[in-house]
Amino acid sequence: MSEIKSRIAYIRGLMDGSNFNTEDANGKIVSSIVDALDMIADELDELFDSNDEIVDVIDEISDDLEELEDFVYDDDDDEHHHHCHCHDEDDEDEDEEEENDYMEFDCPNCGHHLIYDIPSFDVEEEHFCPNCQAPLMFEEEYDEDDPEEEDE
């Protein structure tokens, strides 16, 4: 029971214990005010309960978001590593060491910048630009100094 409800119960007890006359004009007013306070206290309790439920849902969403962020951004977890080559300025030295592990070029059709992981790239497989869906043609040997594609 909230402190407000306790206070209202105390006021009701005073009224009952002192033989407070609720039949005269002043008694009806005071009795109505105490009834209104009781209703307000009930509404506040419902609001507090709703607020607690909302806080619980927000906590669950926050936990789910944290798991999703760990899945998307955690490069140390090999189980969830999807060959994403996201570049941060802090990783510049690491990128220079691994520069032979991926190839970069622009789609000849739409100019979309593409990055492929060389160890998992199969030149025999048909590849399409994720932006314009145009088929991409690759030379058998990739020359890092000239990342242009074959003309169709």
NORNORBEL-V100863 format. One record per residue. N is the residue number from 1. RES is the residue in three letters. PSI is psi in degrees with one decimal (999 if undefined). OMEGA is omega in whole degrees, 0 to 359 (999 if undefined). Layout:
n=N res=RES psi=PSI omega=OMEGA
n=N res=RES psi=PSI omega=OMEGA
This chain:
n=1 res=MET psi=133.4 omega=182
n=2 res=SER psi=163.0 omega=179
n=3 res=GLU psi=-35.0 omega=179
n=4 res=ILE psi=-46.2 omega=179
n=5 res=LYS psi=-38.0 omega=179
n=6 res=SER psi=-42.4 omega=179
n=7 res=ARG psi=-41.9 omega=179
n=8 res=ILE psi=-41.0 omega=177
n=9 res=ALA psi=-38.3 omega=178
n=10 res=TYR psi=-44.9 omega=179
n=11 res=ILE psi=-41.7 omega=178
n=12 res=ARG psi=-39.8 omega=178
n=13 res=GLY psi=-41.5 omega=176
n=14 res=LEU psi=-42.8 omega=180
n=15 res=MET psi=-44.5 omega=181
n=16 res=ASP psi=-41.2 omega=183
n=17 res=GLY psi=-24.3 omega=182
n=18 res=SER psi=14.5 omega=182
n=19 res=ASN psi=45.6 omega=181
n=20 res=PHE psi=130.0 omega=182
n=21 res=ASN psi=110.3 omega=180
n=22 res=THR psi=4.8 omega=182
n=23 res=GLU psi=-24.2 omega=179
n=24 res=ASP psi=173.3 omega=186
n=25 res=ALA psi=-47.9 omega=181
n=26 res=ASN psi=-38.6 omega=180
n=27 res=GLY psi=-40.7 omega=178
n=28 res=LYS psi=-40.1 omega=180
n=29 res=ILE psi=-49.7 omega=181
n=30 res=VAL psi=-42.2 omega=179
n=31 res=SER psi=-40.5 omega=178
n=32 res=SER psi=-39.0 omega=178
n=33 res=ILE psi=-42.9 omega=179
n=34 res=VAL psi=-39.1 omega=176
n=35 res=ASP psi=-42.9 omega=178
n=36 res=ALA psi=-41.2 omega=178
n=37 res=LEU psi=-38.8 omega=178
n=38 res=ASP psi=-41.9 omega=178
n=39 res=MET psi=-41.2 omega=178
n=40 res=ILE psi=-41.7 omega=179
n=41 res=ALA psi=-39.5 omega=177
n=42 res=ASP psi=-44.6 omega=179
n=43 res=GLU psi=-40.9 omega=178
n=44 res=LEU psi=-41.4 omega=178
n=45 res=ASP psi=-42.0 omega=178
n=46 res=GLU psi=-41.1 omega=178
n=47 res=LEU psi=-41.5 omega=178
n=48 res=PHE psi=-40.3 omega=178
n=49 res=ASP psi=-44.6 omega=178
n=50 res=SER psi=-42.1 omega=179
n=51 res=ASN psi=-42.6 omega=178
n=52 res=ASP psi=-40.1 omega=178
n=53 res=GLU psi=-41.6 omega=179
n=54 res=ILE psi=-41.5 omega=178
n=55 res=VAL psi=-40.5 omega=178
n=56 res=ASP psi=-43.7 omega=180
n=57 res=VAL psi=-41.7 omega=179
n=58 res=ILE psi=-40.3 omega=177
n=59 res=ASP psi=-41.8 omega=178
n=60 res=GLU psi=-43.9 omega=179
n=61 res=ILE psi=-41.3 omega=179
n=62 res=SER psi=-42.4 omega=178
n=63 res=ASP psi=-43.3 omega=178
n=64 res=ASP psi=-41.6 omega=179
n=65 res=LEU psi=-40.2 omega=179
n=66 res=GLU psi=-42.1 omega=177
n=67 res=GLU psi=-41.8 omega=179
n=68 res=LEU psi=-42.6 omega=178
n=69 res=GLU psi=-41.1 omega=177
n=70 res=ASP psi=-41.4 omega=180
n=71 res=PHE psi=-44.5 omega=185
n=72 res=VAL psi=-42.3 omega=189
n=73 res=TYR psi=-6.8 omega=184
n=74 res=ASP psi=96.7 omega=180
n=75 res=ASP psi=-17.4 omega=181
n=76 res=ASP psi=-18.0 omega=183
n=77 res=ASP psi=101.2 omega=184
n=78 res=ASP psi=-28.8 omega=181
n=79 res=GLU psi=-32.9 omega=183
n=80 res=HIS psi=9.1 omega=183
n=81 res=HIS psi=122.9 omega=184
n=82 res=HIS psi=34.1 omega=178
n=83 res=HIS psi=36.6 omega=177
n=84 res=CYS psi=128.4 omega=179
n=85 res=HIS psi=65.4 omega=176
n=86 res=CYS psi=135.5 omega=186
n=87 res=HIS psi=126.8 omega=172
n=88 res=ASP psi=153.5 omega=177
n=89 res=GLU psi=-31.3 omega=180
n=90 res=ASP psi=-24.3 omega=184
n=91 res=ASP psi=13.7 omega=185
n=92 res=GLU psi=-45.2 omega=180
n=93 res=ASP psi=-41.9 omega=180
n=94 res=GLU psi=-39.0 omega=179
n=95 res=ASP psi=-39.8 omega=180
n=96 res=GLU psi=-37.4 omega=179
n=97 res=GLU psi=-32.5 omega=184
n=98 res=GLU psi=17.3 omega=187
n=99 res=GLU psi=-19.5 omega=178
n=100 res=ASN psi=-2.8 omega=183
n=101 res=ASP psi=-6.3 omega=179
n=102 res=TYR psi=159.3 omega=177
n=103 res=MET psi=144.9 omega=181
n=104 res=GLU psi=141.5 omega=173
n=105 res=PHE psi=171.6 omega=179
n=106 res=ASP psi=141.8 omega=177
n=107 res=CYS psi=129.5 omega=181
n=108 res=PRO psi=-18.9 omega=182
n=109 res=ASN psi=-48.7 omega=185
n=110 res=CYS psi=-9.3 omega=179
n=111 res=GLY psi=5.0 omega=180
n=112 res=HIS psi=131.5 omega=181
n=113 res=HIS psi=126.8 omega=183
n=114 res=LEU psi=145.6 omega=177
n=115 res=ILE psi=127.2 omega=178
n=116 res=TYR psi=141.4 omega=177
n=117 res=ASP psi=113.8 omega=186
n=118 res=ILE psi=-45.4 omega=182
n=119 res=PRO psi=-29.8 omega=181
n=120 res=SER psi=7.0 omega=183
n=121 res=PHE psi=131.2 omega=180
n=122 res=ASP psi=112.4 omega=182
n=123 res=VAL psi=-21.9 omega=179
n=124 res=GLU psi=-23.2 omega=182
n=125 res=GLU psi=145.5 omega=179
n=126 res=GLU psi=131.6 omega=181
n=127 res=HIS psi=147.5 omega=180
n=128 res=PHE psi=148.9 omega=176
n=129 res=CYS psi=128.2 omega=180
n=130 res=PRO psi=-16.7 omega=181
n=131 res=ASN psi=-49.2 omega=185
n=132 res=CYS psi=-3.5 omega=178
n=133 res=GLN psi=14.6 omega=177
n=134 res=ALA psi=141.4 omega=177
n=135 res=PRO psi=141.7 omega=180
n=136 res=LEU psi=137.9 omega=180
n=137 res=MET psi=133.9 omega=181
n=138 res=PHE psi=145.6 omega=173
n=139 res=GLU psi=153.1 omega=180
n=140 res=GLU psi=-44.2 omega=178
n=141 res=GLU psi=126.3 omega=180
n=142 res=TYR psi=121.8 omega=178
n=143 res=ASP psi=113.2 omega=184
n=144 res=GLU psi=-27.4 omega=181
n=145 res=ASP psi=-22.8 omega=181
n=146 res=ASP psi=83.6 omega=184
n=147 res=PRO psi=27.0 omega=178
n=148 res=GLU psi=152.2 omega=180
n=149 res=GLU psi=167.7 omega=176
n=150 res=GLU psi=147.6 omega=174
n=151 res=ASP psi=146.3 omega=184
n=152 res=GLU psi=999 omega=999
